[in-house]
Amino acid sequence: MATYQTRKGKKGTSVTATVRKHGQSHSRTFPSKAKAKAWAGEVEAAIEAKKYQDPRLAEKVSLGAALDKYYATVSIKKALTTYDVEGRTITNLKRGLGAESSMAAITPRVVAAFRDKREGEVSAYTVRRELALLSHLFKKARREWELPVDNPVDQIDRTPAPKGRKRFLEIEEAKLLLEECKNSRNKKLYPYILTLLQTGMRASEAARLRWNQVNLIRRQLFLPEEDTKTDDRPVPLTKTVCSCLEKIKATGAGATGNELIFLTEEQLARPKMKARPSLIFRSSWQYARARATKKQANLADVHMHDLRHTAGSWMLARKVDVRIIAQILGHSTLQMVMRYTHVVDEAALAAIDTIDDLGINPE
């Protein structure tokens, strides 16, 4: 049963409603008794249905604390690369929205202002990633942490998705880049880049490889779930990659058991390298690309991730089933593979030209 207390002051009359039911007690002040009664009725019904959540609870939880909990309970379960990326994303959200702001203070207007500011600072992909994490945080907070919050991201326009990169290497470009990698002072650069190009693995997946993941006889390696963005998966190896790895193995040092193939334990232990081990090759890759660019200027825009795109594009161009490509590259959906269809345009033109004379009488 609700009780009401009326107070008269300089600013007018106010009515405080207090609801006590099933051991719970909630109070709220209103300018009229009608509004106080309406609120009390809703609260009593919600308590009876065991659905009442005091909205003031969200005011006691800071955004920073919620993001820290998310990082410790949600992000930690993801692949190391994703965990590292989400750590940086959370830092950006704290800085942009205010770590000390309460969860209740993160309204659609606040998030929209954050979005507009970030669109002028970073890529659309980064903004979308930040909004996606913030949205999932609020869903998690409401469904599992029982915080009475609405998702502010659902009520604003998302930043449009950027057009994906469509850069892939032609055969001669790949040969030129690999040749310059072979001439690098970093003797592991060439086998590493070759492995990326001929397996389509992500740079971090390949950099973290150990010998006990590789079976050169079966021409296959195995990526555990914690090292990938999706489920664990086997990756087939070309004969060229196997031959290259055999040469590394023949050196004897670090060629058995749990030893790393491309890195050393000391390198992997460096700050940030555990999540992004491919950074070890950044400078040697950039030097090799620069040397190749002097011979062919259009190589200046090639990123290491484009090697993965190149592998997928050429497999598709050579009529490999998209389902097999998705399995090899570790794509969760066939839609991801369809990004590579641009490479078959010339083949499609050649195919349609075979019926150029269909139904036409020769002149």
N, C-alpha and C positions, 0 to 999 in steps of 0.2 A: 504494500500500500504506500502511495506517495504522500508526502506531507509538504505543505507550502508555507513559506514565511514571507510576509509582505513588509517591505521597508520603504519609508518615505524620506527623500533627501532633497538637496538643492536641485539636483538634475531630474527629479521626478520620482515616480514610484517604480520599484523593482520587485520581482517575485522570485524567490529561490525555491526550486523544487528539489526535493530529496527523495530518492527511490531506494528503499531497503527491501531486498528480496533474495532469498536463498543464500544468505550470508554476504551478499554484495551490497555496497552502498555507493551511490553516485549522486552528485549534486550539480545543478546548473542554474544560473541566474538569467531571467528574461524580463523584458519590459512590461509584459502583461501576463495575467494568470492563464489566459487562454493558450498562449504559446507554451507556458510552463506545463500545463496539463497535457498538451499534445506531445511534447517531448517525453514527459513521464510515461505516457501510454506506450510510446514506441520502445522506450527502454525496458519497461516491464515485459512487453511482448518478446523482445529480443532475449532478455534473461530467461524467460520461460522456455524459449526455443533453443536456449544455450548458444545463441549467436551474437550476443552483445560484445562489442569491443569498444572500449573507451577511446575515442579519437585522440585524447590527450596523451595516450601512451606513445604515439608517434613523435610527440614533441620532446620526449625524454631521451630519444635515440638519435645520435648525431649521424650524419651521412658518412663521416669518416669511420665511425665505429662499425656501421653496417657494411661498408666496403671492405674493411679489414676482415670482418667475419666471412664475407663472401669469398675473399681471396684465400682464407684459411680452410674453408669447407667445400667450396665449389671449384675454384681455379686449380687448387692443389691436385685434383683428380684428373686433370687434363694433361696432354702431352707437354713435355718440358718447354718446347718452343711456344706453345699457346700460353702456358703458365707465365712465361717471361713477358710475352706481349700484353697479357691482361694485367700484369703488375704495373707496366708503364701506363696502360689505359686508366687504371685506378688512380695513379698519381695525377694524371691529367684531370680526371673528374674531381678529385679533391681540390686541386688548384683552381679549377674553373668555377666550381659550384660552392666551394667553401667546406672544408672538412668539418668545421664546427657547426654548420647549418643543421637544423633538425630535419628528420625525414619529412615532417609535416610541412616544412618550409620549401621543399622542392616541388614547386607547382608547375603546371604547364607553361606559364609565362616565364618563369625562371629558366626552365629547360630550353624554351624557344630562344631566349636571349643568349644562352650558352651556345646553342647550335649556330646561331647567326655569327657570333664572334669566332667560333672555331672554323667556320667555312671560309673565313678570310685569312686563316693562319695555316691550315693544314689541308691535306687532300680530302676529297669527298669520302674516300674509303675509310680514312681514319675517323672522320666524324660519325659515319655510320657504325663503325665498330664501337665507338664510345657510347653512342645512344643505345646500341643493342645490349651492351653490358649493363647500362643503367636500367634499361627496361627489365632485363632478367633479374636484376637485384630487387626491384620493387615487386615483381611477381613472387620471387622467393620469400621476400619479407612478409607478404600478405598470406601466402598459402601455407608456408612451413614455420615461419617465425611468429605468426599470429599478430603481426603489427597491423593496425587499422589504417592502411594507406591505399590510395588509388594510384595506379601507374600513370604518371604524368606524360610519359613518352607516347602512350596510346592516344593522347589528345592533341598531339602536334603533328605537323607534316615532317616526314623523314627527309633527310637529304637524299636526292636522287642518286641511284647507283652509278658510279663512273663507268665509262666504257673500258672493258678489260683490254690489257695489252695484247696485241696480235703479232708481236715480233717473234719470228722463229728464223733459224739459220738455214740458208741454202747449203747444199752439199759443199760447195767450194769455200763458203764462209766458215763452215765447221772445220774443214781441213786446215785452213789458214790459222784459225784460233788454236787448234790443237797443236799445230807445229810450233807456235810461239810458246805455248804452255810447256812443250817438250824442251824448249831452250831455256826455260826458267831456271834460276839458281835453286829454287825450291823443287827438289826432285820428286816430291809427292804431288805437285800440282797437276802434272799431266795425267797420271792414273786417276786422280780424284775427279778432274773435269771429264775425262773419258767415261768414267763410271756414271757421272751425272747425265751425260749426253746419251749414253746407250742403255740406261735403265729408266730414266725419267724420275729418279728419286729426288726428293727434296734435298736441298743442300745440307741441312742439319742431319737428316737421316743418314746420308752417306758419310759425313764427317765423323759420326759417332760409331761407325761400324767396327766390330771386333771379329777376329778370326773365327771364333766359335759360332758366328752367325752365317758363315759361308761354307758351302759345299761345292767345291770346284768340280768334282766328279759328276754331280747331278746338275751342275751349272745353275745353281740357285742360292739365294741368300734369304734369311728370315728376319723380318723387322718386328720386334715385340711391340705390343700396344702402347707401352709407355714412351716409345721413341717416335710414334707416328701421330697424326691428327685424327686417325680413325682406328679401326680394329687392327690387330696384328695381321701381317700379310707376308706371303712368300713373294720374292721378286726374281724372275728368271734373268739369267746373265747371258750376254752374247759371248761367242767364242773369243772375240777380241778382248773383251773385259777379262775373261777367265785367263787368257794368255798373259795379260798385263799383271794381274794379281799373282799369277804363278811366278813371274819374275821377281816381284817384291818378296814373295814367300821364300824364294831360292836364296835370298840374302841371309836367311837364317835368323836374324835378329827380330824378335817380336812377331814370329810367324805361326804361333800355335796358341791354343788355349784362349784365354780371355783378353789377350793383348789387342790394343787398338791397331787398325790397319793404316790409317792416314795420319793420325795424331800421336802424341805421347801423352802419358798420364799427367805430366807437368803442364802441358798445354791445356788439356781439358780442365784442369783444376783452377785455371786463371779465372778471375772475376768475369761473369757474364758468359764465359765459354761453355759452361755446362748446358745452358739453354740455347746458345747460338754458337756452336763449335765451328761453323763455317767461317766465322770472322777470322780465324787463323789464316785463311787463304785470301783474305780480301786484298791485301797489298800486292801479293804476287799475281793474283788474277788481274788486278787493274794494270799492272806493268805489262803483262802479256797482251792484254786487250789494247793497250796504247801502242805497242809495237805492231800489232796486227792492223790497227787503224791507220798507221802510216802507209800501209800497203793497200788498204781498202777502207776509205773514209767512213762508209756507212756502218762500220762495226762499232762506232763510238757509243751507240745507244744500247748495246747488248748488255743485259743483266745476267747474273748467274742463274736466276730463276727461269730465264728464257730457254735454258738448256732442257728443262723439264717440258716446257711448251713445245720445243722442237721435237723431242722424242714422241710426244703424243701426236703432233701434226703429221710427222712422217709415217708413223704406223697407220694412221687413218688414211693417208694418201695412198698407202700401199695395200689398202683394202683389208686391214685387220678389223675384226668385229669390234664394235664400240664397247661391248660388254667385257671383252678381253682387255681392251685398253684401260677401262675403268678399274679392272681388277689389278692390273700391273701397276698403275699409277696410284692406286689407293683412293680413287674418287668415290664418294659415297652415293653419288647420283650420276645417271647418264647425261644429265643436263650439263654437268661440268665438262664432260668429254666433248660435247657438241660445240664448245668454244673453239675447237680445233678445225671445224668444218671449212673454214675459209681457205685452207690449203688445198682443198680439192676443186676449187673453182676452175683452174686450168684444165684439170682432168674432165670436168663436166663439159667444158666448151669443146674439148676434143671429142667427147662422146656424142654431143649433139651434132657436131659437124659430120659424123658418119651417116646421118640421114639428111644431109643438106640437099640431096637431089631427089628426095622421096616425093613421088607424084609429079615431078617436073620433067617435061619432055626436053631432051637436049636440043639446042638451037642449031 
